[in-house]
Amino acid sequence: MRILFVGDIVGRSGRALVYERLPNLIRDWKLDLVVANGENAAGGFGITETIYRELIDVGIDAITLGNHAWDQKEALVFIERAPRLIRPINYPPGTPGRGAALVDAKNGARVLIVNAMARVFMDPLDDPFAAIDRELAACPLGRGADAVIIDFHGEATSEKQAMGFFCDGRATLVVGTHTHVPTADLRILSGGTAYITDVGMTGDFDSIIGMAKEEPLQRFLRRISSARFEPASGPATLCGLALETDSATGLASRIAAVRLGGVLEESRPAFWL
């Protein structure tokens, strides 16, 4: 199976690049599954139903969220009729939506997508390790699902690495999101799980983590908030992770960083070309 995970889509610039490039990537790379983090898709803060449906229509099979899940208040309602929109699984019981979903890939495979939020330097939600452990036990790789993808949305690198090793051999991919800065530590762990601490963002990198530079700079320099953050609007770079799975085990066989467009040096998976 060929899988592409698209890093956090930030604002109009990030969405525009996804709309422009993704259909061709699906065709040219013969992608079976595309997952994207969309918690910053609406003006940098949350996601709307219109944007959710546009992203699904362009070929994304599942959209994960994070700490900005509810910034657009309509998400509290429409998430119930959006089966491929996945919020962190470790929100308390009774939170709208779902933290995991079984999604049909384009080749007919069944893929378990799980979203969880870390706790170090983040909102203190329920234990993400226990929540993911329960989900992996209920729908194990190779029996309940042909592949398992975990989006671990967090700040601390140590906590993300711990989650990677915790899931090693039980998940196809553990991908870190949230910091919007792509890390260089992508690898396949000893048990066969693909891992990266942070996949980066899909947005304008001539920015401060996707936001226009002026207001974040003012807050650092003068400790004064004079305006709200606005997404940077220049040409976007699509950051992602390309993954090929072993059909016998559902574990990772090959991985590569993807960076397309914008200001970052372009890279793509040579094994798909």
BAFI-3210 file (N, C-alpha, C; in Angstrom, 3 decimals, decimal comma, padded with zeros to 6 digits):
// residues 273
n [1|2|3|4|5|6|7|8|9|10|11|12|13|14|15|16|17|18|19|20|21|22|23|24|25|26|27|28|29|30|31|32|33|34|35|36|37|38|39|40|41|42|43|44|45|46|47|48|49|50|51|52|53|54|55|56|57|58|59|60|61|62|63|64|65|66|67|68|69|70|71|72|73|74|75|76|77|78|79|80|81|82|83|84|85|86|87|88|89|90|91|92|93|94|95|96|97|98|99|100|101|102|103|104|105|106|107|108|109|110|111|112|113|114|115|116|117|118|119|120|121|122|123|124|125|126|127|128|129|130|131|132|133|134|135|136|137|138|139|140|141|142|143|144|145|146|147|148|149|150|151|152|153|154|155|156|157|158|159|160|161|162|163|164|165|166|167|168|169|170|171|172|173|174|175|176|177|178|179|180|181|182|183|184|185|186|187|188|189|190|191|192|193|194|195|196|197|198|199|200|201|202|203|204|205|206|207|208|209|210|211|212|213|214|215|216|217|218|219|220|221|222|223|224|225|226|227|228|229|230|231|232|233|234|235|236|237|238|239|240|241|242|243|244|245|246|247|248|249|250|251|252|253|254|255|256|257|258|259|260|261|262|263|264|265|266|267|268|269|270|271|272|273]
n.u [000,839|000,480|001,039|000,370|001,102|000,052|001,424|000,390|-002,091|-002,103|-004,092|-005,277|-003,241|-001,910|-004,052|-004,598|-002,354|-002,585|-005,015|-004,151|-001,966|-002,433|-004,348|-002,903|-000,671|-001,832|-002,610|-000,156|001,654|000,291|-001,272|-002,660|-003,819|-004,484|-003,761|-004,302|-003,355|-005,623|-006,125|-005,491|-006,576|-008,577|-008,120|-005,894|-006,773|-008,481|-011,148|-013,593|-016,859|-017,219|-014,543|-013,589|-015,085|-014,194|-011,505|-011,795|-013,043|-010,972|-009,353|-008,307|-008,360|-008,760|-008,948|-007,109|-007,000|-006,313|-005,050|-006,362|-008,852|-011,479|-011,612|-013,068|-016,289|-018,393|-017,450|-017,936|-020,461|-020,742|-018,884|-020,052|-021,387|-019,361|-017,630|-014,962|-013,399|-011,253|-010,806|-008,650|-008,245|-008,099|-009,643|-012,098|-014,733|-017,822|-017,182|-017,795|-017,733|-015,155|-012,273|-010,917|-010,995|-012,078|-011,048|-011,707|-009,270|-008,095|-007,486|-009,084|-008,282|-008,503|-008,022|-006,931|-007,232|-005,891|-006,036|-004,278|-003,602|-000,715|000,614|002,641|003,543|001,116|-002,541|-003,903|-005,076|-006,767|-004,855|-002,799|-001,361|-002,607|-005,112|-004,529|-003,425|-005,658|-007,155|-005,514|-005,551|-008,225|-008,534|-006,464|-003,412|-003,197|-005,192|-007,598|-007,233|-005,721|-003,692|-002,310|-002,458|-001,137|-001,606|000,160|-000,220|001,698|003,988|006,479|009,502|010,497|008,233|006,866|008,697|008,643|006,024|006,290|008,020|006,431|004,350|005,631|005,815|003,173|001,778|001,504|002,455|003,650|003,186|004,357|002,760|001,974|004,115|004,855|007,322|009,451|011,097|014,237|014,392|013,134|012,396|012,406|011,389|012,706|010,771|009,278|007,614|006,969|008,318|008,298|009,301|008,199|006,207|006,055|004,614|002,000|002,138|002,943|006,309|007,812|007,512|006,375|006,006|003,886|002,358|001,912|004,781|004,952|003,218|003,790|006,534|006,345|005,162|007,153|009,240|008,206|006,389|003,711|000,422|-000,883|-002,540|-004,499|-003,184|-002,381|-002,573|000,317|000,576|001,996|003,623|003,110|004,636|004,342|004,628|005,296|004,988|005,974|005,034|005,477|003,978|004,399|002,764|002,198|002,465|001,562|003,194|005,770|007,710|009,224|010,143|009,928|010,774|008,644|008,661|007,285|007,138|007,052|009,387|011,185|013,731|013,020|011,894|011,234|009,760|012,026|011,594|009,100|009,152]
n.v [-001,183|002,246|005,194|008,556|010,984|014,139|017,071|019,454|021,479|024,831|027,546|029,566|029,571|027,109|025,351|025,954|024,986|022,247|021,711|022,220|020,444|017,842|016,048|015,273|014,077|011,854|010,452|010,182|009,040|006,835|006,580|004,939|005,768|008,830|010,896|013,748|016,365|018,699|020,790|023,464|024,546|026,434|029,607|029,388|028,506|025,961|024,146|024,267|023,102|023,382|023,549|021,077|019,345|020,138|019,337|016,570|016,060|016,600|014,473|013,574|011,106|010,910|013,183|014,572|016,121|018,358|020,425|022,697|021,919|022,785|025,478|026,691|027,028|025,706|023,209|021,598|020,697|019,840|017,792|015,454|014,527|014,043|011,627|011,093|012,881|013,322|013,688|014,304|011,312|011,176|013,124|013,925|011,553|011,895|014,060|015,590|013,811|011,551|009,659|007,823|006,011|003,617|003,469|003,195|002,457|003,503|001,215|-000,660|-001,633|-001,787|000,733|001,780|004,832|006,874|009,567|011,401|013,473|014,882|015,492|016,926|020,238|020,878|020,976|019,381|016,560|013,318|010,282|009,696|007,419|005,228|005,439|005,015|002,482|000,943|001,212|-000,010|-002,588|-003,234|-003,121|-004,671|-004,504|-006,216|-007,999|-006,661|-004,450|-003,459|-001,651|000,718|003,996|006,514|009,690|011,704|014,392|016,840|018,688|018,144|016,582|014,273|012,999|012,377|010,614|008,588|007,648|006,596|004,362|002,985|002,115|000,567|-001,983|-002,478|-000,619|000,893|003,428|006,051|009,336|012,534|015,615|019,174|021,053|022,280|022,364|020,627|017,612|015,780|013,095|010,844|007,394|003,781|001,931|-000,662|-002,634|-002,388|-000,194|002,872|006,111|009,575|012,536|015,140|015,981|018,377|021,321|022,231|024,948|028,478|028,914|031,187|032,576|032,558|029,661|029,332|031,602|035,081|037,126|039,521|040,014|037,799|038,448|040,975|040,228|038,666|040,557|042,822|041,933|042,420|042,055|043,039|042,513|039,941|036,701|036,088|033,955|033,380|034,384|033,750|031,760|028,303|025,432|021,981|019,739|016,412|012,852|010,022|006,671|003,207|000,043|-003,281|-005,881|-008,273|-007,956|-005,404|-003,541|-000,958|-000,673|001,026|004,471|008,037|011,516|014,199|017,157|019,780|022,465|026,036|027,541|025,722|023,277|021,049|017,701|014,255|010,954|008,715|006,063|005,905|007,037]
n.w [000,000|-000,761|000,914|001,777|004,103|004,909|006,151|008,719|007,499|006,755|006,726|003,895|001,956|002,316|001,820|-000,858|-002,206|-001,693|-003,034|-005,609|-006,102|-005,065|-006,451|-008,781|-007,597|-006,373|-008,630|-010,144|-008,338|-007,636|-005,272|-002,476|-000,134|001,494|004,145|006,158|008,399|009,561|011,351|011,342|009,107|008,511|008,158|009,770|012,209|013,386|011,662|009,091|007,998|005,246|004,309|005,195|003,533|001,018|001,147|001,393|-001,046|-002,825|-002,604|-000,158|002,315|005,058|007,805|010,352|013,645|016,415|019,044|018,214|017,473|018,027|017,439|015,417|016,019|014,820|014,293|016,475|016,027|013,286|013,137|013,894|011,674|009,966|009,059|008,464|009,779|012,372|015,723|018,642|020,458|023,179|024,399|026,941|027,877|026,117|024,557|021,427|018,262|016,985|017,964|016,548|013,485|011,087|007,867|004,409|002,099|-001,164|-002,574|-001,475|000,986|004,580|006,859|009,974|011,498|013,921|016,167|018,535|021,400|022,809|026,157|027,468|027,885|026,767|026,574|029,435|028,766|028,864|029,447|026,725|025,977|027,202|025,972|023,242|023,409|024,122|021,763|019,843|020,803|020,460|017,719|016,126|014,224|011,188|011,826|012,667|011,070|007,972|007,893|010,205|011,277|013,246|014,377|016,325|018,198|019,313|021,489|022,837|022,024|023,239|024,298|021,977|020,741|022,637|022,262|019,696|020,098|021,907|020,306|018,454|016,091|016,319|014,927|011,696|011,073|013,075|013,379|014,074|014,747|014,931|015,697|013,359|012,177|010,181|011,066|010,932|011,458|010,386|010,206|010,127|012,761|014,964|015,227|012,958|012,560|010,983|011,640|012,543|014,191|013,815|011,114|009,863|008,245|005,894|004,289|004,158|004,400|004,730|007,248|010,683|012,036|010,196|010,514|009,682|010,004|011,523|013,827|015,689|016,116|017,361|019,760|020,927|021,121|022,485|024,268|023,960|022,853|019,967|017,877|016,237|015,364|011,969|009,147|007,124|003,723|001,459|-001,175|-000,694|000,893|000,549|003,038|003,851|004,514|002,836|002,400|002,129|002,438|003,795|002,348|003,578|006,343|007,044|008,132|007,887|004,927|003,289|003,510|003,002|003,031|002,011|000,245|-001,347|-003,625|-002,831|-000,489|000,567|-000,068|-002,672|-002,290|-002,842|-002,838|-004,079|-004,676|-005,754|-008,215]
ca.u [000,000|001,202|000,362|000,948|000,593|000,299|001,574|-000,628|-002,473|-002,261|-004,705|-005,631|-002,070|-001,730|-005,153|-004,470|-001,344|-003,172|-005,985|-003,438|-001,000|-002,765|-004,925|-001,849|000,149|-002,584|-002,548|001,193|002,309|-000,612|-001,497|-003,820|-004,409|-003,934|-004,230|-003,748|-003,786|-006,343|-006,616|-005,226|-006,941|-009,469|-007,499|-004,887|-007,381|-009,618|-011,606|-015,029|-017,433|-016,927|-013,155|-013,518|-015,629|-013,283|-010,319|-012,202|-013,331|-009,744|-008,703|-007,852|-009,235|-009,063|-008,379|-006,906|-007,071|-005,378|-005,490|-007,223|-010,004|-012,766|-011,493|-014,273|-017,278|-019,269|-016,875|-018,576|-021,714|-020,648|-018,018|-020,887|-021,757|-018,123|-017,027|-013,520|-012,764|-010,867|-010,239|-007,857|-008,996|-008,021|-010,612|-012,940|-015,969|-018,884|-016,739|-018,326|-016,853|-014,493|-010,826|-010,374|-011,942|-011,657|-011,231|-011,425|-008,287|-008,496|-007,298|-009,997|-007,766|-009,102|-006,951|-007,315|-006,606|-006,058|-005,486|-004,155|-002,889|000,267|000,268|003,735|003,386|-000,160|-003,683|-003,800|-006,166|-006,587|-003,599|-002,838|-000,799|-003,665|-006,171|-004,061|-003,270|-006,999|-007,569|-004,721|-006,028|-009,559|-008,449|-005,031|-002,822|-003,148|-006,452|-008,691|-006,945|-004,583|-002,663|-002,691|-001,751|-001,369|-001,164|000,373|-000,164|002,312|005,080|007,755|010,079|010,651|006,933|006,563|009,536|008,119|004,853|006,760|008,490|005,287|003,518|006,465|005,357|001,704|001,232|002,244|003,087|003,412|003,651|004,173|002,281|001,746|005,109|004,935|008,721|009,772|012,312|015,031|014,629|012,248|013,044|011,580|011,858|013,116|009,601|008,646|006,749|007,566|008,215|008,939|008,890|007,218|006,188|006,059|003,319|001,739|001,825|003,989|007,428|008,324|006,545|006,683|005,159|002,705|001,719|002,630|005,848|004,949|002,600|004,615|007,740|005,981|004,904|008,435|010,088|007,615|005,455|002,413|-000,415|-001,563|-003,475|-004,564|-002,331|-002,937|-001,729|001,116|-000,183|002,883|003,610|003,200|005,356|003,665|005,495|004,594|005,748|005,551|005,198|005,068|003,813|004,557|001,396|002,018|002,422|000,982|004,211|006,416|008,860|010,034|009,602|010,697|010,214|008,092|008,571|006,958|006,756|007,433|010,759|012,051|014,275|012,060|012,280|010,110|010,213|012,608|011,103|007,826|009,318]
ca.v [000,000|003,508|006,139|009,885|011,798|015,554|017,848|020,417|022,435|026,124|028,658|029,555|029,227|025,663|024,679|026,156|024,068|020,900|021,609|022,250|019,374|016,500|015,117|014,729|013,171|010,600|009,748|009,868|008,167|005,687|006,561|004,191|006,445|010,137|011,424|015,080|017,089|019,876|021,599|024,893|024,789|027,588|030,827|029,046|028,129|025,066|023,702|024,424|022,003|023,604|023,168|019,621|018,679|020,435|018,490|015,202|016,001|016,669|013,171|013,190|010,044|011,159|014,439|014,562|017,441|018,572|021,357|023,728|021,214|023,461|026,926|027,037|026,394|024,824|021,862|020,837|020,147|019,100|016,623|014,257|014,048|014,025|010,377|011,015|013,931|012,572|014,565|013,514|010,241|011,291|014,047|013,213|010,951|012,840|015,041|015,240|013,235|010,272|009,740|006,797|005,617|002,671|004,142|002,390|003,000|003,452|-000,152|-001,534|-002,002|-001,128|001,409|002,428|006,143|007,309|010,874|011,591|014,699|014,746|016,256|017,796|021,596|020,902|020,836|018,098|015,631|011,981|009,631|009,256|006,078|004,274|005,512|004,357|001,054|000,330|001,186|-001,019|-003,900|-003,469|-003,252|-004,901|-004,546|-007,542|-008,706|-005,695|-003,438|-003,755|-000,681|001,571|005,271|007,282|011,084|012,107|015,850|017,267|019,651|017,617|015,522|013,044|012,341|011,813|009,445|007,536|007,066|005,769|003,076|002,320|001,505|-000,130|-003,332|-002,550|000,398|001,101|004,751|007,043|010,600|013,681|016,874|020,302|022,121|022,895|022,382|019,236|017,065|014,966|011,794|009,789|006,093|002,627|001,409|-002,070|-003,503|-002,204|000,992|004,109|007,146|010,882|013,360|016,087|015,947|019,740|021,891|022,592|026,367|029,413|028,832|032,525|032,856|031,953|028,459|029,496|032,891|036,268|037,293|040,773|039,926|036,994|039,184|041,990|039,592|038,286|041,712|043,814|041,259|043,059|041,497|044,178|042,032|038,481|036,061|035,862|033,042|033,935|034,171|033,521|030,405|027,269|024,174|020,795|018,808|015,177|011,618|008,961|005,384|001,984|-000,987|-004,694|-006,401|-009,435|-007,582|-004,087|-002,653|-000,111|-001,224|002,157|005,794|009,170|012,844|014,873|018,614|020,205|023,855|027,006|027,986|024,633|022,460|019,985|016,302|013,356|009,566|008,194|004,712|005,994|007,757]
ca.w [000,000|-000,810|001,797|001,943|005,214|004,623|007,376|009,127|006,452|007,426|006,032|002,476|001,155|002,397|001,131|-002,303|-002,727|-001,657|-004,126|-006,883|-006,341|-004,590|-007,433|-009,631|-006,795|-006,218|-009,919|-010,584|-007,364|-007,403|-003,828|-001,999|001,016|001,859|005,431|006,396|009,587|009,098|012,471|011,092|007,708|008,384|008,661|010,767|013,481|013,263|010,346|008,856|007,240|003,824|004,052|005,352|002,346|-000,094|001,282|001,062|-002,482|-003,611|-002,536|001,177|002,816|006,472|008,297|011,796|014,274|017,514|020,079|017,621|016,899|018,239|017,252|014,661|016,885|014,051|014,296|017,548|015,499|012,021|013,252|014,054|010,342|009,185|009,562|008,224|010,563|013,571|016,751|019,580|021,105|024,632|024,995|027,903|027,361|025,827|023,570|020,098|017,266|017,211|018,023|015,670|012,440|010,059|006,585|003,223|001,179|-002,569|-003,064|-000,752|002,302|005,743|007,593|011,220|011,721|015,313|016,498|019,982|021,751|023,871|027,356|027,914|027,325|026,048|027,469|030,139|028,467|029,399|029,083|025,331|025,835|027,549|024,967|022,028|023,724|024,028|020,361|019,154|021,254|019,906|016,256|015,934|012,889|010,598|012,077|012,565|010,050|007,097|008,257|011,335|011,265|014,463|014,384|017,715|018,085|020,555|021,523|023,334|021,192|024,026|024,410|020,672|020,563|023,516|021,615|018,597|020,609|022,544|019,264|017,484|015,795|016,407|014,021|010,454|011,122|014,126|012,807|014,945|014,182|015,843|015,797|012,027|011,744|009,846|011,650|009,999|012,096|009,900|010,185|010,456|014,037|014,910|015,110|011,654|012,522|010,485|012,664|012,433|015,337|013,288|009,652|009,344|007,861|004,510|004,380|003,749|005,335|004,978|008,310|011,979|012,059|009,359|010,747|009,232|010,979|012,279|015,147|016,599|016,485|018,346|021,063|021,511|021,377|023,387|025,175|023,777|021,786|019,362|016,856|016,209|014,387|010,642|008,384|006,034|002,494|000,330|-001,740|000,330|000,698|001,077|003,759|004,131|004,636|001,923|003,079|001,438|003,455|003,472|002,224|004,449|007,761|007,271|008,671|006,885|004,210|002,821|003,827|002,479|003,253|000,844|000,328|-002,699|-003,784|-001,816|-000,283|000,998|-001,150|-003,010|-002,191|-003,092|-002,693|-005,304|-004,968|-006,466|-009,479]
c.u [000,877|000,399|001,119|000,284|001,021|000,330|000,551|-000,890|-002,832|-002,850|-004,931|-004,448|-001,832|-002,812|-004,996|-003,455|-001,859|-004,148|-005,273|-002,655|-001,516|-003,392|-003,879|-000,944|-000,541|-002,490|-001,128|001,909|001,464|-000,858|-002,765|-004,539|-003,695|-004,593|-003,574|-004,219|-004,392|-006,765|-006,349|-005,710|-007,779|-008,812|-006,466|-005,448|-008,618|-009,955|-013,118|-015,541|-017,149|-015,512|-012,973|-013,977|-014,760|-012,048|-010,635|-012,406|-012,059|-008,915|-008,156|-008,863|-009,599|-008,323|-008,307|-006,856|-006,032|-005,920|-006,342|-008,513|-011,280|-012,667|-012,614|-015,435|-018,230|-018,747|-017,492|-019,857|-021,460|-019,750|-018,822|-021,347|-020,562|-017,315|-015,531|-012,755|-012,511|-010,193|-009,446|-008,714|-009,039|-008,754|-011,520|-014,164|-017,063|-018,481|-017,286|-017,259|-016,221|-012,988|-010,134|-011,435|-011,289|-012,036|-010,902|-010,412|-008,767|-008,332|-008,175|-009,511|-008,480|-007,988|-007,535|-006,519|-006,925|-005,375|-005,418|-003,359|-001,959|-000,104|001,380|003,645|002,075|-001,292|-003,657|-005,032|-005,896|-005,306|-003,643|-002,305|-001,856|-004,758|-005,762|-003,894|-004,609|-007,424|-006,805|-005,122|-007,380|-009,524|-006,984|-004,623|-002,735|-004,397|-007,640|-008,507|-005,731|-003,421|-003,215|-001,819|-002,146|-000,768|-001,080|000,720|000,436|003,520|006,423|008,261|010,182|009,335|006,547|007,410|009,050|006,908|005,267|007,196|007,370|004,451|004,314|006,039|003,856|001,021|002,106|003,059|002,671|004,034|003,344|003,705|002,297|002,802|005,303|006,363|009,144|011,093|012,969|015,235|013,691|013,038|012,004|012,168|012,080|011,949|008,836|007,710|007,528|007,318|008,901|008,411|007,932|007,332|006,267|004,673|003,210|001,230|003,022|005,110|008,175|007,435|007,122|005,619|003,812|001,995|002,578|003,565|005,652|004,395|003,362|005,894|007,446|005,768|006,197|009,249|009,529|006,638|004,074|001,705|-001,235|-002,603|-003,526|-003,588|-003,083|-002,019|-000,925|000,482|000,691|002,805|003,882|004,124|004,506|004,710|004,691|005,549|005,139|005,928|004,705|005,028|004,108|003,163|001,148|001,806|001,678|001,960|004,897|007,573|009,784|009,347|010,502|009,988|009,717|008,060|008,408|006,552|007,362|008,922|011,702|012,544|013,344|012,680|011,040|010,639|010,717|012,042|009,726|007,967|009,593]
c.v [001,237|004,580|007,459|010,554|013,237|016,332|018,959|021,476|023,757|027,145|028,460|029,121|027,715|024,900|024,781|025,200|022,632|020,722|021,506|020,963|017,979|015,591|014,486|013,778|011,828|009,771|009,278|008,907|006,941|005,487|005,785|004,925|007,767|010,574|012,780|015,601|018,416|020,833|023,086|025,337|026,045|028,820|030,591|028,520|027,268|024,711|023,900|023,232|022,164|023,172|021,665|018,927|018,955|019,544|017,030|015,070|015,991|015,390|012,750|012,209|010,216|012,420|014,372|015,988|017,552|019,591|022,497|023,129|022,032|024,968|027,481|026,297|025,476|023,387|020,993|020,164|019,287|017,877|015,329|013,701|014,058|012,794|010,273|012,181|013,367|013,515|013,694|012,540|010,407|012,504|013,266|012,583|012,001|013,939|014,644|014,610|011,941|010,486|008,706|006,434|004,581|003,263|003,173|003,116|002,825|002,064|-001,159|-001,968|-001,208|-000,569|002,074|003,715|006,566|008,655|010,984|012,861|014,422|015,653|017,187|019,123|021,746|020,871|019,458|017,210|014,288|011,361|009,139|007,838|005,013|004,257|004,800|002,866|000,330|000,198|000,121|-002,430|-004,246|-003,714|-003,477|-004,938|-005,994|-008,360|-007,758|-004,683|-003,866|-002,804|000,165|002,817|006,060|008,665|011,511|013,592|016,411|018,154|018,993|016,467|014,212|012,277|011,703|010,563|008,284|006,865|006,180|004,397|002,285|001,564|000,657|-001,593|-003,499|-001,549|000,489|002,382|005,480|008,338|011,732|014,894|017,933|021,383|022,861|022,977|020,947|018,795|016,094|013,541|010,702|008,489|005,010|001,999|-000,103|-003,023|-003,325|-001,025|002,196|005,221|008,428|011,756|014,457|016,167|017,346|020,190|022,010|024,031|027,178|029,382|030,157|033,147|032,364|030,890|028,673|030,820|034,029|036,744|038,469|040,615|038,999|037,712|040,244|041,382|039,142|039,504|042,626|043,215|041,895|042,378|042,624|043,763|040,514|037,951|035,891|034,914|033,796|033,522|033,954|032,094|029,353|026,137|023,056|019,908|017,560|014,022|010,583|007,623|004,257|000,867|-002,377|-005,319|-007,571|-009,038|-006,294|-003,105|-001,894|-000,853|-000,124|003,464|006,864|010,460|013,412|016,365|019,130|021,672|024,760|027,248|026,874|023,855|021,281|018,611|015,457|011,943|008,989|006,823|004,724|006,603|006,799]
c.w [000,000|-000,077|001,791|003,131|004,956|005,938|007,505|008,050|007,123|006,460|004,542|001,604|001,151|001,664|-000,378|-002,901|-002,735|-002,815|-005,483|-007,138|-006,038|-005,648|-008,350|-008,871|-006,624|-007,494|-010,238|-009,637|-007,034|-005,908|-003,494|-000,873|001,240|003,162|005,625|007,742|009,129|010,185|012,306|009,723|007,519|008,995|009,734|012,064|013,247|011,825|010,261|008,052|005,748|003,478|004,194|004,076|001,117|-000,044|000,972|-000,442|-003,328|-003,483|-001,192|001,770|004,282|006,912|009,813|012,324|015,387|018,479|019,536|017,057|016,953|018,063|016,383|015,335|016,123|014,039|015,381|017,075|014,271|012,111|013,387|012,705|009,388|009,608|009,356|008,845|011,961|014,561|017,741|020,387|022,615|025,195|025,939|027,244|027,195|024,867|022,201|019,206|017,705|017,191|017,172|014,652|011,537|008,713|005,459|002,343|-000,258|-003,180|-002,331|000,615|003,396|006,608|008,833|011,373|013,153|015,482|018,011|020,242|022,923|025,047|027,833|027,151|026,538|027,061|028,122|029,907|029,129|028,833|027,632|025,145|026,145|026,490|023,685|022,254|023,612|022,569|019,583|019,568|020,634|018,408|015,873|014,467|012,411|010,805|011,947|011,460|009,237|007,329|009,399|011,305|012,509|014,290|015,841|017,712|019,367|020,370|021,824|022,465|021,954|024,114|023,082|020,411|021,420|022,892|020,440|019,064|021,278|021,523|018,283|017,331|015,817|015,487|012,785|010,518|012,383|013,633|013,776|014,169|015,283|015,764|014,475|011,497|011,439|010,462|010,666|010,514|011,604|009,796|010,388|011,707|013,937|014,744|013,812|011,522|011,987|011,492|012,192|013,566|014,921|011,775|009,040|008,927|006,351|004,535|003,931|004,788|005,488|006,053|009,623|012,227|011,343|009,517|010,182|010,341|011,945|013,693|016,093|017,030|017,534|019,725|021,732|021,929|022,464|024,389|025,123|022,622|021,187|018,326|016,927|015,175|013,071|009,878|007,324|004,710|001,258|-000,180|-000,672|-000,102|001,293|001,713|004,088|004,314|003,707|002,526|002,196|002,464|002,889|003,466|003,166|005,905|008,042|007,880|007,534|006,225|003,702|003,187|003,217|002,839|001,935|001,143|-001,092|-002,700|-002,732|-001,715|000,163|-000,214|-001,412|-002,818|-002,363|-003,020|-004,010|-005,669|-005,630|-007,850|-010,623]
res [m|r|i|l|f|v|g|d|i|v|g|r|s|g|r|a|l|v|y|e|r|l|p|n|l|i|r|d|w|k|l|d|l|v|v|a|n|g|e|n|a|a|g|g|f|g|i|t|e|t|i|y|r|e|l|i|d|v|g|i|d|a|i|t|l|g|n|h|a|w|d|q|k|e|a|l|v|f|i|e|r|a|p|r|l|i|r|p|i|n|y|p|p|g|t|p|g|r|g|a|a|l|v|d|a|k|n|g|a|r|v|l|i|v|n|a|m|a|r|v|f|m|d|p|l|d|d|p|f|a|a|i|d|r|e|l|a|a|c|p|l|g|r|g|a|d|a|v|i|i|d|f|h|g|e|a|t|s|e|k|q|a|m|g|f|f|c|d|g|r|a|t|l|v|v|g|t|h|t|h|v|p|t|a|d|l|r|i|l|s|g|g|t|a|y|i|t|d|v|g|m|t|g|d|f|d|s|i|i|g|m|a|k|e|e|p|l|q|r|f|l|r|r|i|s|s|a|r|f|e|p|a|s|g|p|a|t|l|c|g|l|a|l|e|t|d|s|a|t|g|l|a|s|r|i|a|a|v|r|l|g|g|v|l|e|e|s|r|p|a|f|w|l]
***
